[in-house]
Amino acid sequence: MAVGIKDVAKVAGVSPATVSRVLSGRVVDAAMHERVMAAVQSTGYRPNLAARRLRSRHSNTIGLIVADIRNPFFTAVSRVIEDVAYARGLRVILCNTDEDPEREAMYLQLMQEERVTGVILAPSRDGADSVGRFSADFPVVLIDRAVPGVTRDCVVLDNEAMAGALVEHLHAAGHRRITGLFGASSATGVQRRSGFEHTAARLGMDAQALSVPHGAGETHKAVATIMAGAGRPTALVASNGVRLMGVLRALQELGVSVPGDVALAGFDNEDWMEFVGGGLTVVEQPVEEIGRAAMTMLFERLERPDAAARRMVLAGRLVARGSSAYIQETIA
């Protein structure tokens, strides 16, 4: 005999309407949600998703669109978002734009066709127009990058301040000549470059900021050029974890030691980073907080669609390790 919503409601001690609200992903009390999901499991109830989709305007699915899934930051945030969605009985569709605004626009259109409950988006730098023009009957929450002129809920790192904190750390360690490598197609890269340049200027440092295109081999070419030039820097700064790994790989292939020949610092904190060059100095982003805050904003936007848009700016944590040391006797 098939188990229905009424059977689940009887076991949970709630109304069938409450069961429907929980299974459709609408916000309910956490204890109530847990009780209903326990009843679903104990009864073996299996909702007919296709039928529910025909009856509903939404598909009980969250769309997650990230700029570069290779970036450990996006991998970690995706995990947090998926965990929260699972606890709410929601599924996640994950899309990777590879910093391509055309792919970004295509995936946003896909989310409309899939009738998702909501979207969490890390927009590309050049995708501001498509994000600004995009209109749907579900909420969109931006993470990692805000779009200038676009009023949407967003959760971001204080990128300028944290890039400035890295520069201040290098200055305190004794460095006066530094070079930063920043993503040319990343809004986050632009903000971190700004913080890098402003802080270096304030401290009177000889600083160079380079915009590096997205793509394999671009970081290696940039590092090779920097290290072959006269008056090369005593320290390099990379704007994200993927670029940091690219810089480190290039230095190793060029036979340049860290921190003996050049110091190195950057963003994102992965387990492997504490075993390189006495450990890599990085800004650790509050990944768990970013993912959970984005999902909370999404659920609250579903409940209050006409509320004013909110911008949450979070601080990172500077993790100082051996890679940023200033080794005077080995620097030309």
C-alpha positions as CSV (number, residue, x, y, z in Angstrom):
1,M,0.0,0.0,0.0
2,A,1.4,3.4,-1.0
3,V,2.3,5.8,1.7
4,G,1.0,9.4,1.3
5,I,1.4,12.8,2.9
6,K,-1.5,12.1,5.3
7,D,0.4,9.0,6.7
8,V,3.5,11.1,7.2
9,A,1.4,13.8,9.0
10,K,-0.2,11.2,11.3
11,V,3.2,9.8,12.3
12,A,4.7,13.3,12.8
13,G,1.6,14.6,14.7
14,V,1.2,17.6,12.3
15,S,-1.2,18.6,9.6
16,P,-0.7,17.5,5.9
17,A,-0.2,21.2,5.1
18,T,2.8,21.3,7.4
19,V,4.3,18.3,5.7
20,S,3.8,19.9,2.4
21,R,5.5,23.1,3.6
22,V,8.5,21.1,4.8
23,L,8.9,19.1,1.6
24,S,8.5,22.2,-0.6
25,G,11.5,23.8,1.2
26,R,9.5,26.6,2.8
27,V,10.8,27.9,6.1
28,V,9.4,26.2,9.2
29,D,10.6,25.8,12.7
30,A,13.8,23.7,12.8
31,A,12.4,21.2,15.3
32,M,9.2,20.8,13.2
33,H,11.3,20.2,10.1
34,E,13.3,17.5,11.9
35,R,10.1,15.8,13.2
36,V,8.6,15.7,9.7
37,M,11.7,14.5,8.0
38,A,12.0,11.7,10.7
39,A,8.4,10.7,9.9
40,V,9.2,10.7,6.1
41,Q,12.1,8.3,6.8
42,S,10.2,6.0,9.2
43,T,7.2,5.7,6.8
44,G,9.3,5.3,3.7
45,Y,7.4,8.0,2.0
46,R,8.7,8.9,-1.5
47,P,7.3,12.2,-2.9
48,N,6.4,12.3,-6.6
49,L,8.7,15.1,-7.6
50,A,7.4,15.3,-11.1
51,A,3.8,15.7,-10.0
52,R,4.8,18.2,-7.3
53,R,6.7,20.2,-9.9
54,L,3.6,20.3,-12.1
55,R,1.5,21.6,-9.2
56,S,4.1,24.1,-7.9
57,R,5.9,27.0,-9.4
58,H,9.2,25.8,-8.1
59,S,11.2,22.5,-8.2
60,N,12.4,22.2,-4.6
61,T,15.9,22.9,-5.9
62,I,18.6,25.5,-5.2
63,G,20.8,26.7,-8.1
64,L,24.4,27.3,-7.2
65,I,26.5,29.1,-9.9
66,V,30.2,29.5,-9.1
67,A,33.0,31.3,-11.1
68,D,35.6,28.5,-10.8
69,I,35.0,25.2,-9.2
70,R,38.8,24.5,-9.1
71,N,39.1,27.3,-6.6
72,P,39.2,25.6,-3.1
73,F,37.1,28.5,-1.8
74,F,34.2,27.7,-4.1
75,T,34.5,24.0,-3.4
76,A,34.3,24.6,0.3
77,V,31.4,27.0,0.1
78,S,29.5,24.6,-2.2
79,R,29.9,21.9,0.5
80,V,28.4,24.1,3.1
81,I,25.5,25.2,0.9
82,E,24.8,21.6,-0.1
83,D,24.7,20.5,3.6
84,V,22.2,23.3,4.5
85,A,20.1,22.4,1.5
86,Y,20.1,18.7,2.3
87,A,19.0,19.5,5.9
88,R,16.0,21.4,4.4
89,G,15.1,18.7,2.0
90,L,16.3,20.6,-1.0
91,R,18.5,19.5,-3.9
92,V,21.3,21.6,-5.4
93,I,22.2,22.1,-9.1
94,L,25.9,23.2,-9.3
95,C,27.1,25.1,-12.4
96,N,30.6,26.4,-13.1
97,T,31.0,29.5,-15.3
98,D,34.8,29.5,-15.5
99,E,34.6,33.3,-15.3
100,D,32.7,33.4,-18.6
101,P,29.7,35.9,-18.6
102,E,28.1,34.1,-21.5
103,R,28.0,30.8,-19.6
104,E,26.8,32.7,-16.6
105,A,23.8,34.1,-18.5
106,M,23.1,30.7,-19.9
107,Y,23.0,29.1,-16.5
108,L,20.8,31.8,-15.1
109,Q,18.4,31.1,-17.9
110,L,18.6,27.4,-17.1
111,M,17.6,28.1,-13.5
112,Q,14.4,29.8,-14.8
113,E,13.6,26.7,-17.0
114,E,14.3,24.4,-14.0
115,R,12.0,26.6,-11.9
116,V,14.4,26.5,-9.0
117,T,13.4,27.8,-5.5
118,G,16.4,30.2,-5.5
119,V,19.9,30.8,-6.8
120,I,23.2,31.5,-5.1
121,L,25.6,33.2,-7.5
122,A,29.3,34.1,-7.5
123,P,29.2,36.5,-10.6
124,S,32.0,37.0,-13.0
125,R,33.5,40.5,-13.3
126,D,32.1,41.0,-16.8
127,G,28.7,39.5,-16.0
128,A,27.3,42.5,-14.3
129,D,25.0,43.4,-17.1
130,S,23.4,40.0,-17.3
131,V,23.0,39.8,-13.5
132,G,21.5,43.3,-13.5
133,R,19.0,42.6,-16.3
134,F,18.1,39.1,-14.9
135,S,14.6,39.0,-13.6
136,A,12.9,35.9,-12.2
137,D,10.2,34.9,-9.6
138,F,12.9,33.4,-7.3
139,P,15.5,35.2,-5.2
140,V,19.2,35.5,-6.1
141,V,21.8,35.9,-3.4
142,L,25.4,36.9,-4.5
143,I,28.4,35.4,-2.7
144,D,32.1,36.4,-2.8
145,R,31.4,39.3,-5.3
146,A,28.9,42.1,-5.2
147,V,27.9,43.7,-8.5
148,P,28.1,47.5,-8.7
149,G,24.7,49.1,-9.4
150,V,22.8,45.8,-8.8
151,T,20.6,45.7,-5.7
152,R,20.6,42.1,-4.4
153,D,21.3,40.3,-1.2
154,C,25.0,39.5,-1.0
155,V,27.6,38.0,1.4
156,V,31.2,39.1,0.7
157,L,34.6,39.3,2.3
158,D,36.1,42.7,3.1
159,N,38.6,42.2,0.2
160,E,40.3,45.5,0.3
161,A,40.9,45.4,4.1
162,M,42.2,41.8,4.0
163,A,44.5,42.5,1.1
164,G,45.7,45.5,3.0
165,A,46.3,43.3,6.0
166,L,48.6,41.1,3.9
167,V,50.6,44.1,2.8
168,E,50.9,45.4,6.3
169,H,52.2,42.0,7.4
170,L,54.8,41.9,4.7
171,H,55.9,45.5,5.6
172,A,56.2,44.6,9.2
173,A,58.4,41.5,8.3
174,G,60.8,43.8,6.5
175,H,59.7,43.8,2.9
176,R,59.7,47.0,0.9
177,R,59.5,45.8,-2.7
178,I,56.4,43.6,-3.5
179,T,54.4,42.4,-6.5
180,G,50.8,41.2,-6.5
181,L,49.1,39.0,-9.0
182,F,45.4,39.5,-9.4
183,G,42.7,38.0,-11.6
184,A,42.0,40.1,-14.6
185,S,38.4,38.8,-15.0
186,S,37.5,38.6,-11.2
187,A,35.6,41.3,-9.4
188,T,37.3,40.0,-6.2
189,G,40.7,40.4,-7.8
190,V,39.9,44.0,-8.6
191,Q,39.0,44.7,-5.0
192,R,42.0,42.9,-3.6
193,R,44.3,44.8,-6.0
194,S,42.8,48.1,-4.8
195,G,43.5,47.2,-1.1
196,F,47.0,46.0,-2.1
197,E,47.9,49.2,-3.9
198,H,46.4,51.7,-1.4
199,T,48.1,50.1,1.6
200,A,51.4,49.8,-0.2
201,A,51.3,53.5,-1.2
202,R,50.3,54.5,2.4
203,L,53.4,52.6,3.7
204,G,55.7,54.0,1.0
205,M,56.5,50.6,-0.5
206,D,57.7,49.9,-4.0
207,A,54.7,47.8,-5.2
208,Q,53.6,46.5,-8.6
209,A,50.2,45.0,-9.2
210,L,49.6,42.8,-12.2
211,S,46.3,41.7,-13.7
212,V,46.7,38.1,-14.9
213,P,44.2,36.5,-17.4
214,H,42.2,33.5,-16.3
215,G,43.6,30.3,-17.9
216,A,46.2,27.6,-17.6
217,G,49.8,28.9,-18.0
218,E,49.1,32.6,-17.5
219,T,50.3,32.7,-13.9
220,H,53.5,30.8,-14.8
221,K,54.3,33.3,-17.6
222,A,53.7,36.2,-15.3
223,V,56.0,34.8,-12.6
224,A,58.7,34.0,-15.1
225,T,58.7,37.6,-16.3
226,I,58.8,39.0,-12.8
227,M,61.7,36.8,-11.6
228,A,63.7,37.5,-14.7
229,G,63.5,41.3,-14.4
230,A,65.9,43.6,-12.7
231,G,65.1,44.7,-9.2
232,R,62.8,41.7,-8.7
233,P,60.5,41.9,-5.6
234,T,61.3,40.4,-2.2
235,A,57.7,39.1,-1.9
236,L,54.8,38.0,-4.1
237,V,51.1,38.1,-3.3
238,A,48.6,35.9,-5.0
239,S,44.9,36.8,-5.0
240,N,43.3,33.4,-4.5
241,G,44.2,29.8,-3.7
242,V,44.4,28.6,-7.3
243,R,46.7,31.4,-8.3
244,L,48.8,30.9,-5.1
245,M,49.4,27.3,-6.2
246,G,50.2,28.4,-9.7
247,V,52.8,30.9,-8.4
248,L,54.3,28.3,-6.1
249,R,54.5,25.8,-9.0
250,A,56.2,28.4,-11.3
251,L,58.7,29.3,-8.6
252,Q,59.7,25.7,-8.1
253,E,60.1,25.1,-11.8
254,L,62.3,28.2,-12.0
255,G,64.4,27.0,-9.1
256,V,63.4,29.9,-6.9
257,S,63.0,29.0,-3.2
258,V,60.4,30.2,-0.8
259,P,61.2,32.2,1.4
260,G,64.9,32.0,0.7
261,D,64.8,33.8,-2.7
262,V,61.4,35.4,-2.5
263,A,58.6,35.5,0.1
264,L,55.1,34.4,-0.8
265,A,51.6,35.1,0.6
266,G,48.0,35.0,-0.6
267,F,44.4,34.1,0.0
268,D,42.6,30.9,1.0
269,N,43.8,28.4,3.6
270,E,44.1,24.8,2.5
271,D,45.6,21.9,4.5
272,W,48.5,21.5,2.2
273,M,49.6,25.1,2.6
274,E,51.1,24.6,6.1
275,F,53.7,22.2,4.7
276,V,55.2,24.5,2.0
277,G,58.0,27.0,2.6
278,G,57.6,26.8,6.4
279,G,53.9,27.1,5.7
280,L,52.2,29.7,3.4
281,T,51.0,33.0,4.9
282,V,47.4,33.5,3.8
283,V,44.1,35.2,4.5
284,E,41.7,32.5,5.6
285,Q,38.1,33.3,4.5
286,P,35.2,32.4,6.8
287,V,33.8,29.8,4.4
288,E,31.3,28.2,6.8
289,E,29.9,31.6,7.7
290,I,29.6,32.7,4.1
291,G,27.8,29.6,2.9
292,R,25.3,29.5,5.9
293,A,24.7,33.3,5.7
294,A,23.9,33.0,2.0
295,M,21.4,30.2,2.6
296,T,19.8,32.1,5.5
297,M,19.4,35.2,3.3
298,L,17.8,33.1,0.6
299,F,15.3,31.6,2.9
300,E,14.5,34.9,4.5
301,R,14.1,36.5,1.0
302,L,11.5,33.7,0.2
303,E,9.6,34.7,3.3
304,R,9.9,38.5,2.8
305,P,10.3,39.1,-1.0
306,D,9.8,42.9,-0.6
307,A,12.3,43.5,2.1
308,A,15.3,45.8,1.5
309,A,18.4,44.1,0.0
310,R,21.1,43.4,2.5
311,R,24.9,43.4,2.1
312,M,26.9,41.3,4.7
313,V,30.6,42.1,4.8
314,L,32.8,39.6,6.7
315,A,36.3,39.7,7.9
316,G,38.9,37.1,7.1
317,R,41.8,35.9,9.4
318,L,45.4,36.5,8.7
319,V,47.4,33.2,9.2
320,A,51.1,34.2,9.4
321,R,53.6,31.4,8.5
322,G,57.2,31.0,7.4
323,S,56.7,31.8,3.7
324,S,56.5,35.6,4.3
325,A,59.8,35.8,6.1
326,Y,62.3,38.4,4.9
327,I,65.7,36.7,4.3
328,Q,68.0,39.8,3.8
329,E,71.2,38.0,2.9
330,T,69.8,36.2,-0.1
331,I,68.0,39.1,-1.7
332,A,69.7,41.0,-4.4
